[in-house]
Structures are given as C-alpha cells and as structure tokens.
C-alpha cells in the first residue's frame, strides 16, 4: 500500500510494498523509477476507484502487478492510496489450468477422430 500526495510525496508505505519494490525507504514517487518507470507512470495516472494491471520486467523476469486506487482526505491533505499486489502466481495458476484444459480437449478430439476413422474403415 502506498499513500501519496499529488506533488509525489509518499506519506504512507507498508513493509510489503518496500519488499516488493526492493526499496527500503520511499519518500517520493520518483524514487520508484529505480524499480520501474512503468509503475511510476501508472501511479501518477491511475484514477480513483479504478484498477490497473501492469507488467514490469525486472532482472529478466516479468512481474505482473495489480493496482487499485482510492482518494481520501487525511489531516486536511488530499491523499491517493494505492494497493499494489503481485498477481504473478495467480496468472501462472490460470495459465497452467488453461493448458490442462486445452490438453484434455485435444485428447478427446484425437480419441473421437480415431474412433470415427476406425468406423469408416470397417
């Protein structure tokens, strides 16, 4: 979770975000550029109550992030809170499930084709 003002000053950051971004201390959105320009642009442009999905390539590996933004007023300041979640594992599980389904369907089609082919030869 990140909370930041419109001027880019980060006023709230949880430990999970620091671990995900591999940045121990976050003070400004610009500091996230070390991790990803795409993430900074998404954070700057995301609208309240909207979700954004972005792909970041870090050290040769793709990382898929889901962002969700909410605006609020805290101590008289307009703050944007953004939840940042790594959805890589969920995408991999869905991809594996899709492959299993495709293999099952292809296997059935091959078996049906063999049966049909065997009937024609009789």
C-alpha positions as CSV (number, residue, x, y, z in Angstrom):
1,X,0.0,0.0,0.0
2,X,1.2,3.4,-0.9
3,X,-0.2,6.8,0.1
4,X,1.0,9.9,-1.6
5,X,0.1,13.5,-2.3
6,X,-0.4,15.0,-5.7
7,X,3.1,16.5,-5.5
8,X,4.5,13.0,-5.4
9,X,5.5,12.9,-1.7
10,X,4.9,9.5,-0.3
11,X,3.4,9.7,3.2
12,X,2.5,6.1,3.7
13,X,4.2,2.9,2.7
14,X,3.9,-0.5,4.2
15,X,6.7,-3.1,4.6
16,X,5.2,-5.4,1.9
17,X,5.5,-2.6,-0.7
18,X,9.1,-1.9,0.3
19,X,9.9,-5.6,-0.1
20,X,8.1,-5.9,-3.4
21,X,9.8,-2.9,-4.9
22,X,13.1,-3.7,-3.2
23,X,13.3,-0.1,-2.0
24,X,13.8,0.2,1.8
25,X,12.7,3.9,2.2
26,X,10.2,5.6,0.0
27,X,9.9,9.3,0.2
28,X,8.8,10.3,-3.4
29,X,7.2,8.6,-6.3
30,X,10.2,9.4,-8.4
31,X,12.3,7.1,-6.2
32,X,10.3,4.1,-7.6
33,X,11.8,4.8,-11.1
34,X,14.8,2.7,-9.9
35,X,12.3,-0.2,-9.8
36,X,10.2,0.7,-12.8
37,X,9.3,3.7,-15.0
38,X,6.0,2.0,-15.9
39,X,5.0,1.7,-12.3
40,X,5.6,5.4,-11.6
41,X,3.6,6.3,-14.7
42,X,0.7,4.0,-13.6
43,X,0.8,5.5,-10.1
44,X,0.7,9.0,-11.5
45,X,-2.1,8.3,-13.9
46,X,-4.4,5.9,-12.1
47,X,-7.9,7.2,-11.4
48,X,-9.8,6.8,-8.1
49,X,-11.8,3.5,-7.8
50,X,-10.0,2.1,-10.9
51,X,-7.8,-0.9,-11.3
52,X,-4.7,-1.0,-13.5
53,X,-2.7,-4.1,-14.5
54,X,0.9,-3.5,-15.4
55,X,3.8,-5.7,-16.4
56,X,7.2,-4.9,-15.2
57,X,10.4,-6.7,-16.4
58,X,13.0,-6.8,-13.6
59,X,16.2,-8.7,-13.8
60,X,14.9,-10.6,-16.9
61,X,11.7,-11.8,-15.2
62,X,8.2,-10.5,-15.8
63,X,6.3,-9.3,-12.8
64,X,2.6,-8.6,-13.1
65,X,1.1,-6.0,-10.7
66,X,-2.5,-5.1,-9.9
67,X,-3.1,-1.5,-8.7
68,X,-6.2,-0.2,-7.1
69,X,-6.6,3.5,-6.2
70,X,-8.7,5.3,-3.6
71,X,-8.7,9.0,-2.8
72,X,-9.2,10.3,0.7
73,X,-8.5,13.4,2.8
74,X,-6.1,12.8,5.7
75,X,-5.1,15.6,8.1
76,X,-6.5,18.1,5.6
77,X,-4.5,16.8,2.7
78,X,-5.7,15.0,-0.4
79,X,-4.1,11.6,-0.5
80,X,-4.2,8.8,-3.0
81,X,-4.0,5.3,-1.6
82,X,-2.9,2.6,-4.0
83,X,-2.9,-1.1,-3.3
84,X,-0.1,-2.8,-5.1
85,X,-0.4,-6.6,-5.5
86,X,1.9,-9.1,-7.2
87,X,-0.5,-11.3,-9.2
88,X,2.2,-13.4,-10.9
89,X,1.3,-16.6,-9.0
90,X,-2.4,-16.3,-9.8
91,X,-1.6,-15.7,-13.5
92,X,0.7,-18.7,-13.6
93,X,-2.0,-20.9,-12.0
94,X,-4.6,-19.7,-14.5
95,X,-2.2,-20.3,-17.4
96,X,-1.5,-23.9,-16.1
97,X,-5.2,-24.5,-15.8
98,X,-5.8,-23.3,-19.4
99,X,-3.0,-25.6,-20.7
100,X,-4.6,-28.6,-18.8
101,X,-8.0,-27.8,-20.3
102,X,-6.5,-27.5,-23.8
103,X,-4.7,-30.8,-23.5
104,X,-7.9,-32.5,-22.2
105,X,-9.9,-31.1,-25.1
106,X,-7.3,-32.1,-27.7
107,X,-7.0,-35.6,-26.2
108,X,-10.8,-36.0,-26.5
109,X,-10.8,-34.7,-30.1
110,X,-8.0,-37.1,-31.1
111,X,-9.8,-40.0,-29.5
112,X,-13.0,-39.1,-31.2
113,X,-11.2,-38.7,-34.5
114,X,-9.6,-42.2,-34.1
115,X,-13.0,-43.8,-33.4
116,X,-14.6,-42.0,-36.4
117,X,-11.7,-43.0,-38.6
118,X,-11.9,-46.7,-37.4
119,X,-15.7,-46.7,-38.2
120,X,-15.1,-45.5,-41.8
121,X,-12.5,-48.3,-42.5
122,X,-15.0,-51.0,-41.5
